Amino acid sequence: MRSARSLLVVSALLLAACSSGGDDAASDDTAPPVTEAPTTEPATTEADDADDAAEEVVTTEAAEAEAEAEDEVEDEAVAEPGDDSADEPSDTDPPLLIDGPAQVRPSCASLTPGVSDFTLDAGGAVHDVRIFVPQSISSDPAPTVLNWHGLGSNGPEQAAFSGYETLAEEEGFIVVHATGIDAGDGRNSWELSAFDTDVRDDLAFADALIDTVVADWCSDPTRIYSTGMSNGGLFTSELVCNRSTRIAAAASVAGTTHPESCDPERAVPYISFHGTADDVVPFDADDPSTLLPPEGVTALMDESTPGEFAEFASDAGCALEPTRVEETAEVVRYDYTGCEDGAPMAFYEIVGGGHTWPASPLADVLADFGFFTQDIDATADAWAFMSQFSL
């Protein structure tokens, strides 16, 4: 554009010069006879027109150059803090380059409803994991329950035994059933402090599992809950002791232990269900176990299962003596009050209950495990308790 303007200026100047030369040549010739004419307004000469045109072009070019300079200054100006316009890309901005893959949590709506299976290599072993996503999730990200199976069982059996997937469909939360590894005796299990080995690290596996369901399955990291049966209930105790900043609330069934090393970083809302006639994980330490030798029982508890739970209440600063509430003839609740951060804690004594999951949907076919109460539901009631809390 600048070269075109310059050409226009030169052309105008040449036109002016040519007009001026023509006037000089005419003056050398013999003047023609003068003829008087009527008086008129003086006419503008061609030279004057050319001079005016040249001046107008130069003035226009200078004005446009000044406007362009102002635009460049405005483009280069630094935006004031809080000015969102500085963040808006223009059509000429280069494409944004990201160094490495983007880490984006999937939306819950993008997940396939129903049961999915995957394997997770963590804590020194490869674990099978079963995860259930309901048709309609209550929130995004979603509350998630980790449900740990008992000794010799597996994830799918625990899912059937507890009925958690049915409840998850009704309430809109995700539930995860992982399978433990064979510790060498042919039975799947979860690692406990009382029987710790260097072969495995199930706390590390639990960390990896939580990270996975948060990153890949839209789980809410502030609403991860833990529950489990027998060995799985005991492992939930381990998580309350050692992963209190990752577990929002917990519920143990037929298995509660408070290791000497237990040192929660926060008071975890916690409940426990245990039958007085449990012959696998005894209600009292003096009672025999059909599974464990006497030294195995004493490794899990000092005096009794209720006593183990009371130690968790002590860790949380609760009042020493719980309030006894007889809910039914089969269910007695012991409420611990005055706990830190208002965290509620309660132990449910199932009168005459065996090594069982209260209100299990498989109660009829598992009668050999002892009496199953229907007065309280270790699935629905535990979910109603845990789902109140978040980190």
Residue pairs with C-beta under 8 A, 6 or more apart in sequence:
2 61
5 57
5 60
5 61
8 57
9 54
9 57
9 58
9 61
12 50
12 53
12 54
12 57
13 50
13 54
15 46
15 50
15 53
16 47
16 50
16 51
16 54
19 45
19 46
19 47
19 50
20 47
23 47
78 86
79 85
79 86
89 96
103 215
105 141
105 214
105 215
105 218
106 216
106 217
106 218
107 140
107 218
108 133
108 137
108 139
108 140
108 141
108 142
108 218
109 137
109 140
110 218
111 133
111 137
111 217
111 218
112 133
113 133
113 134
113 135
114 132
114 133
115 130
115 131
115 132
115 165
116 130
116 131
116 132
116 133
117 128
117 129
117 130
117 131
118 129
118 131
119 126
119 127
119 128
119 129
120 126
120 127
120 129
120 178
120 205
120 208
120 209
120 212
121 127
122 204
122 205
122 207
122 208
122 209
123 200
123 201
123 202
123 203
123 204
123 205
123 206
123 208
124 199
124 200
124 201
124 204
125 181
125 200
125 205
127 178
127 179
127 180
127 181
127 205
127 209
128 154
128 155
128 178
128 179
129 155
129 176
129 177
129 178
129 179
129 209
129 212
130 155
130 156
130 159
130 176
130 177
130 178
130 179
131 174
131 175
131 176
131 177
131 213
131 217
132 159
132 164
132 165
132 168
132 169
132 174
132 175
132 176
132 177
133 174
133 217
134 168
134 169
134 170
134 171
134 172
134 173
134 174
135 169
136 172
137 172
137 173
137 174
137 218
138 171
138 172
138 173
139 172
139 220
140 218
141 214
141 218
141 219
141 220
141 221
141 223
142 172
142 173
142 174
142 218
142 219
142 220
142 223
143 173
143 174
143 219
143 220
143 223
143 225
143 387
144 173
144 174
144 175
144 176
144 213
144 217
144 219
144 220
144 223
144 224
144 225
145 164
145 168
145 173
145 174
145 175
145 176
145 225
145 226
145 227
145 383
145 386
146 176
146 178
146 206
146 209
146 210
146 224
146 225
146 226
146 227
146 228
147 158
147 159
147 162
147 164
147 175
147 176
147 177
147 227
147 228
147 232
148 158
148 178
148 180
148 190
148 226
148 227
148 228
148 229
148 231
148 232
148 233
148 235
148 236
149 155
149 157
149 158
149 161
149 177
149 179
149 180
149 188
149 228
149 229
149 231
149 232
150 158
150 228
150 229
150 230
150 231
150 232
150 233
150 254
150 255
151 187
151 188
151 189
151 230
151 231
151 291
152 187
152 188
152 189
153 161
153 188
153 229
154 179
154 180
154 188
155 177
155 178
155 179
156 177
156 179
158 177
158 228
158 229
158 232
159 165
159 175
159 177
160 361
160 362
161 229
161 357
161 360
161 361
161 362
161 366
162 227
162 229
162 357
162 360
162 378
162 379
163 360
163 361
163 379
164 175
164 177
164 227
164 379
165 175
166 361
167 175
167 379
167 380
167 383
168 174
168 175
171 383
171 387
173 383
173 387
174 213
174 217
174 218
174 219
176 209
176 213
178 205
178 209
179 188
180 188
180 189
180 190
180 202
180 231
181 188
181 189
181 200
182 188
182 189
183 189
183 191
183 197
183 199
183 200
189 231
190 202
190 228
190 231
190 232
190 234
190 235
190 238
191 197
191 200
191 201
191 202
191 203
191 235
191 238
192 231
192 234
192 235
192 238
192 257
192 259
192 300
193 238
193 241
193 259
193 260
193 261
193 262
194 257
194 259
194 299
194 300
195 299
202 235
202 238
203 238
203 239
203 242
203 243
206 239
206 243
206 246
207 243
207 246
210 219
210 221
210 224
210 246
213 219
213 224
214 220
214 221
214 224
220 390
221 246
221 391
222 248
222 390
222 391
223 248
223 387
223 389
223 390
223 391
224 246
224 247
224 248
225 247
225 248
225 249
225 250
225 251
225 383
225 386
225 387
226 236
226 239
226 240
226 247
226 250
226 251
227 233
227 236
227 250
227 251
227 252
227 253
227 378
227 382
227 386
228 234
228 235
228 236
228 252
228 253
228 255
229 253
229 254
229 255
229 357
230 253
230 254
230 255
230 280
230 281
230 355
231 255
232 253
232 255
233 252
233 253
233 254
233 255
233 256
233 272
233 281
234 252
234 255
234 256
234 257
234 281
234 300
236 250
236 251
236 252
236 255
237 252
237 255
237 256
237 257
237 258
237 259
237 262
237 308
237 312
238 257
238 259
239 246
239 247
239 250
240 247
240 250
240 262
240 264
240 268
240 270
240 312
241 258
241 259
241 261
241 262
241 263
241 264
242 262
242 264
244 264
244 265
244 266
244 267
244 268
245 265
245 266
245 391
246 391
247 268
248 268
248 269
248 386
248 389
248 390
248 391
249 268
249 269
249 270
249 385
249 386
249 387
249 388
249 389
250 268
250 269
250 270
250 271
250 386
251 270
251 271
251 272
251 273
251 378
251 382
251 385
251 386
252 270
252 271
252 272
252 273
253 272
253 273
253 274
253 357
253 358
253 378
253 382
254 273
254 274
254 275
254 278
254 280
254 281
254 355
254 356
254 357
255 274
255 281
256 272
256 274
256 305
256 308
256 309
256 312
257 300
257 301
257 308
258 308
258 309
258 311
258 312
258 315
262 311
262 312
262 315
263 315
264 312
264 315
264 316
266 340
266 341
267 315
267 316
267 317
267 339
267 340
267 341
267 343
268 312
268 316
268 343
269 343
269 344
269 345
269 385
269 386
269 388
269 389
270 309
270 312
270 343
270 345
271 345
271 346
271 347
271 348
271 382
271 385
272 305
272 309
272 346
272 347
272 348
273 348
273 350
273 358
273 376
273 378
273 382
274 281
274 283
274 305
274 306
274 347
274 348
274 349
274 350
274 353
275 283
275 350
275 352
275 353
275 354
275 355
275 356
275 370
275 371
276 283
276 349
276 350
276 351
276 352
276 353
277 283
277 352
277 353
277 354
277 370
277 371
278 305
278 353
278 354
278 355
278 356
278 370
279 287
279 288
279 289
279 290
279 354
279 355
279 370
280 289
280 290
280 291
280 292
280 355
281 289
281 291
281 292
281 300
281 305
281 355
282 288
282 289
282 297
282 301
282 305
283 304
283 305
283 306
284 303
284 304
284 305
285 297
285 298
285 301
285 302
285 303
285 304
288 294
289 296
289 297
292 300
300 308
301 307
301 308
302 308
306 334
306 347
306 349
309 345
309 347
310 322
310 336
310 347
312 345
313 322
313 336
313 339
313 345
314 320
316 336
316 339
316 340
316 343
316 345
317 338
317 339
317 340
318 336
318 337
318 338
318 339
318 340
318 345
319 336
319 337
319 338
322 334
322 335
322 336
322 337
322 346
322 347
323 334
323 335
323 337
324 332
324 333
324 334
325 332
325 333
325 334
325 335
326 332
326 333
327 333
327 375
327 376
328 375
328 376
329 351
329 375
330 350
330 351
330 352
330 353
330 373
330 375
330 376
331 348
331 349
331 350
331 351
331 373
331 375
331 376
332 348
332 349
332 351
333 346
333 347
333 348
333 349
334 346
334 347
334 348
334 349
335 344
335 345
335 346
336 344
336 345
336 346
336 347
339 345
344 385
348 358
348 376
350 356
350 358
350 371
350 373
350 376
352 371
352 373
353 370
353 371
353 372
353 373
354 369
354 370
354 371
354 372
355 369
355 370
356 363
356 366
356 369
356 370
356 371
356 372
356 373
357 372
357 378
357 379
358 372
358 373
358 374
358 375
358 376
358 377
358 378
359 372
359 373
359 374
359 376
359 377
359 378
359 379
359 380
360 366
360 372
360 378
363 372
363 374
366 372
